[in-house]
Structure formats: C-alpha cells, structure tokens
Amino acid sequence: MKKRDITILLVDDEPDILEIVRYNLTSEGYTVETAENGLEAIEQAKKVKPQLIIMDVMMPKMDGIEACEKIRNIPELAETVITFLTARGEDYSQMAGFEAGADDYITKPIKPKILVSKVKALLRRFKEEEEEEKIKLGNLTINREEYKILLGKEEMVLPRKEFELLALLASKPGKVFKREDILDTIWGNDVIVGGRTIDVHIRKLREKIGDDKFKTVKGVGYKFVL
C-alpha cells in the first residue's frame, strides 16, 4: 500500500495541533482528514474509512474515549489502528484508552520527526495484520480468516489441521520447520500424535496443492517451496 493510498484521520479540538500534525503527515505523502471532536470523528471515520486514527482524549461534545468505543463497534472499521494523543502523566487517560480499544498512544508535546516515525510504526502494524490474514504465493492464496484457499481459480476448503499445516509452512517459504515444532504448533497438547501424523497430512497436501510445493528434509522436517 502506497502512502497516498493511506488515509489518516486526525481528531483534536485545537486548530494549531491539527494544522501542525496535518502539515507534517501530508508532507510525507499521506492523505489526511480532520475532525474537531468525537462526534465528527465517528462520522468522518465512517465516510473515509481511515487506516489510522490519531485522536485527542479531552474534546467537547464527545471525548476521545467514548468515540473510540463507538468506532470499535463499527464492523467496517475493525482493522483501523487507533492511537490517542495524551499529555505526559495522564496515566488514567492511557489506561482508559486501551480499555476502550485503542492500539497505542502518543505523548504530547511531540517533535514532528518523532511523530512521523511513530505513525510509520503504527502503519507497519496495520500492514502486518493485513498481510497475516492472507498469504499470497504465486497462484496460491491462503485466507486465514475464512479458512479457505484459492489455487488458481479453484476455491478449496481443507480440513482444519491440513489448513493450519499449510498456513504454517507457507508463512515462511524456504524455511525448514522441524517436526517437533510442527507438532507443537499444530497439535499442541490437545492429543497425543506421532510423527506419522505429519507425514499423512503432508501427503494429502501434496495431492491437493502440488507435490513440488513440499520438500522433505530428511531427519529434520518439511519446508514449503515456491
């Protein structure tokens, strides 16, 4: 996702803060929208569907805490990262913010360069979460959220353990996953299973996904091959 495709919603009742923060973020190439209170923030968030909301806590009409709670109940904004602007020492505001569903907080006053670095870090988190839901490798797409895979144009639904094994190996192509690590990650302590269980599941995945996609490293484990 390019910077110009990323929308940040700034919410603060102080025009000077809005102007300064907006200037620094638009200078970095982000699309920036603003609101002056919690009520405006909710309406703007519904309208522009931002990737990141930076919101003050103390505001008229509706404070940031209540606005955050309401935004978190809007399904289409479930993946939006929310961070609060809080004054130093406002421990209560920080705790209340996390309980309301905030992902982080930024302490003000803050230097512009540090603010930009913080925003980049928060957006990396959004990108990582976005990427974790879907793994795309060539003509193979693994949708972790829906437990479905797409091989070319064919949609497939795998048994849960097969799906989890595929998602694990495909999460890091080329990495050799040890048999004991696979057993611990996929089966855990739920049931007692032997090493042959992995072999059976790999055989089934080879039949469905392609024999050339899975390589056995003798005496160690398996890896997914692009």
C-alpha positions as CSV (number, residue, x, y, z in Angstrom):
1,M,0.0,0.0,0.0
2,K,1.5,3.3,-1.1
3,K,1.5,6.4,1.2
4,R,-1.0,8.2,-1.0
5,D,-3.4,5.3,-0.5
6,I,-3.2,5.6,3.2
7,T,-5.7,7.8,5.0
8,I,-5.1,9.2,8.4
9,L,-7.9,10.8,10.5
10,L,-6.7,13.5,12.9
11,V,-9.0,14.4,15.7
12,D,-8.3,17.3,18.0
13,D,-10.2,20.5,19.2
14,E,-7.1,22.6,19.0
15,P,-6.7,24.1,15.4
16,D,-2.9,24.6,15.9
17,I,-2.3,21.0,16.6
18,L,-4.4,19.9,13.7
19,E,-2.6,22.2,11.4
20,I,0.9,21.2,12.5
21,V,0.3,17.4,12.5
22,R,-1.6,17.6,9.2
23,Y,1.3,19.5,7.6
24,N,3.9,17.0,8.7
25,L,1.9,14.0,7.6
26,T,0.8,15.4,4.2
27,S,4.5,16.3,3.6
28,E,5.2,12.6,4.0
29,G,2.7,11.8,1.3
30,Y,-0.3,10.6,3.4
31,T,-3.9,11.6,2.8
32,V,-5.0,13.4,6.0
33,E,-8.6,14.2,7.1
34,T,-9.5,16.1,10.3
35,A,-12.3,16.3,12.9
36,E,-12.6,18.6,15.9
37,N,-14.5,16.3,18.3
38,G,-15.6,12.7,18.9
39,L,-18.9,13.1,17.1
40,E,-17.2,14.4,14.0
41,A,-14.6,11.7,14.3
42,I,-17.2,8.9,14.1
43,E,-18.9,10.5,11.0
44,Q,-15.6,11.1,9.3
45,A,-14.3,7.6,10.1
46,K,-17.5,6.1,8.5
47,K,-17.0,8.2,5.4
48,V,-13.3,7.9,4.7
49,K,-12.5,4.6,6.4
50,P,-9.0,5.5,7.5
51,Q,-6.2,3.1,8.1
52,L,-5.1,5.2,11.2
53,I,-6.9,7.5,13.6
54,I,-4.9,9.8,15.8
55,M,-7.3,11.2,18.4
56,D,-7.1,13.6,21.4
57,V,-8.7,12.4,24.6
58,M,-10.3,15.6,26.0
59,M,-12.6,17.2,23.5
60,P,-16.1,18.9,23.5
61,K,-19.4,17.2,22.5
62,M,-17.8,13.7,22.8
63,D,-14.4,12.8,24.2
64,G,-11.9,10.5,22.5
65,I,-12.6,7.6,24.8
66,E,-16.3,7.4,24.0
67,A,-15.6,8.0,20.3
68,C,-13.1,5.1,20.3
69,E,-15.6,2.7,21.9
70,K,-18.2,3.6,19.3
71,I,-15.8,3.3,16.4
72,R,-14.7,-0.1,17.6
73,N,-18.3,-1.2,17.3
74,I,-18.4,-0.4,13.6
75,P,-17.6,-3.6,11.6
76,E,-16.0,-1.9,8.6
77,L,-13.6,0.0,10.9
78,A,-12.5,-3.1,12.8
79,E,-9.0,-3.1,11.3
80,T,-8.4,0.6,11.7
81,V,-5.5,1.4,14.1
82,I,-6.4,3.9,16.8
83,T,-3.9,5.9,18.8
84,F,-4.5,8.6,21.4
85,L,-2.7,11.9,21.9
86,T,-2.2,12.3,25.6
87,A,-0.4,14.8,27.8
88,R,2.5,13.5,29.8
89,G,1.5,11.9,33.1
90,E,-2.1,11.2,32.1
91,D,-1.9,7.6,33.2
92,Y,-5.7,7.4,33.6
93,S,-6.3,8.5,30.0
94,Q,-3.8,6.0,28.7
95,M,-5.4,3.1,30.7
96,A,-8.9,4.2,29.7
97,G,-7.8,4.4,26.1
98,F,-6.6,0.9,26.0
99,E,-9.7,-0.4,27.6
100,A,-11.8,1.5,25.0
101,G,-10.0,-0.4,22.2
102,A,-7.0,1.9,21.4
103,D,-3.9,0.3,19.9
104,D,-1.4,2.8,21.2
105,Y,-0.9,6.3,22.5
106,I,1.4,9.2,21.5
107,T,2.5,11.5,24.3
108,K,2.4,15.2,23.5
109,P,4.1,17.6,23.0
110,I,5.9,15.5,20.4
111,K,8.5,16.5,17.8
112,P,7.4,16.3,14.2
113,K,10.1,13.8,13.2
114,I,9.3,11.5,16.1
115,L,5.6,11.8,15.3
116,V,6.2,10.7,11.7
117,S,8.3,7.8,12.9
118,K,5.6,6.7,15.3
119,V,3.0,6.9,12.6
120,K,5.1,4.7,10.3
121,A,5.5,2.1,13.0
122,L,1.7,2.1,13.6
123,L,1.0,1.7,9.9
124,R,3.5,-1.2,9.7
125,R,1.4,-2.9,12.3
126,F,-1.7,-2.4,10.1
127,K,0.1,-3.8,7.1
128,E,1.4,-6.8,9.1
129,E,-2.1,-7.6,10.3
130,E,-3.5,-7.1,6.8
131,E,-0.8,-9.5,5.4
132,E,-1.3,-12.1,8.1
133,E,-4.9,-12.7,7.1
134,K,-4.0,-13.6,3.6
135,I,-0.8,-15.3,2.3
136,K,-0.3,-15.0,-1.5
137,L,2.3,-17.2,-3.1
138,G,2.1,-17.4,-6.9
139,N,-1.3,-18.8,-7.8
140,L,-1.9,-19.9,-4.2
141,T,-3.8,-17.6,-1.8
142,I,-4.4,-18.7,1.8
143,N,-7.2,-16.9,3.7
144,R,-6.6,-17.5,7.4
145,E,-9.7,-15.6,8.4
146,E,-12.1,-17.7,6.4
147,Y,-10.1,-21.0,6.4
148,K,-10.1,-21.1,2.6
149,I,-7.5,-21.4,-0.1
150,L,-7.6,-20.4,-3.7
151,L,-5.4,-22.4,-6.1
152,G,-5.6,-20.6,-9.4
153,K,-9.3,-20.1,-9.8
154,E,-10.3,-23.1,-7.8
155,E,-11.5,-22.4,-4.2
156,M,-10.8,-25.2,-1.8
157,V,-11.8,-25.9,1.8
158,L,-9.3,-28.1,3.7
159,P,-9.7,-30.0,6.9
160,R,-8.6,-27.7,9.8
161,K,-5.3,-29.4,10.6
162,E,-4.3,-29.6,6.9
163,F,-5.1,-25.9,6.5
164,E,-3.1,-24.9,9.6
165,L,-0.2,-27.0,8.5
166,L,-0.2,-25.4,5.0
167,A,-0.5,-21.9,6.5
168,L,2.4,-22.6,8.8
169,L,4.8,-23.8,6.1
170,A,3.7,-21.2,3.6
171,S,4.1,-18.4,6.1
172,K,7.9,-18.6,5.6
173,P,8.7,-20.2,2.2
174,G,12.1,-21.9,2.2
175,K,12.3,-22.2,5.9
176,V,12.6,-25.8,7.3
177,F,10.1,-26.4,10.0
178,K,11.3,-29.1,12.5
179,R,8.9,-32.0,13.0
180,E,8.7,-31.3,16.8
181,D,7.9,-27.6,16.1
182,I,5.1,-28.6,13.7
183,L,3.6,-31.0,16.2
184,D,3.7,-28.4,18.9
185,T,2.3,-25.6,16.8
186,I,-0.5,-27.5,15.0
187,W,-1.5,-30.2,17.5
188,G,-0.1,-28.8,20.8
189,N,-1.2,-30.7,23.9
190,D,-4.7,-31.5,22.6
191,V,-4.0,-35.0,21.6
192,I,-1.0,-37.4,21.6
193,V,0.1,-37.9,18.0
194,G,3.1,-39.4,16.4
195,G,5.4,-38.2,13.7
196,R,3.5,-40.2,11.0
197,T,0.6,-37.9,11.5
198,I,2.6,-35.1,9.9
199,D,3.6,-37.4,7.0
200,V,-0.1,-38.2,6.3
201,H,-1.1,-34.6,6.3
202,I,1.8,-33.6,4.1
203,R,0.9,-36.4,1.7
204,K,-2.7,-35.1,1.5
205,L,-1.5,-31.5,0.9
206,R,0.8,-32.7,-1.9
207,E,-2.1,-34.4,-3.6
208,K,-4.3,-31.2,-3.3
209,I,-1.7,-28.4,-3.7
210,G,1.1,-30.0,-5.7
211,D,3.9,-32.4,-4.9
212,D,6.5,-29.9,-5.9
213,K,5.4,-27.4,-3.2
214,F,6.5,-29.5,-0.2
215,K,10.1,-30.7,0.4
216,T,11.1,-33.3,3.0
217,V,14.4,-32.5,4.7
218,K,15.3,-36.0,6.0
219,G,15.7,-36.3,9.7
220,V,14.6,-32.6,10.2
221,G,11.2,-31.7,8.9
222,Y,9.5,-30.0,6.0
223,K,9.5,-26.8,4.0
224,F,7.3,-25.0,1.5
225,V,8.9,-24.4,-1.9
226,L,8.0,-21.6,-4.3
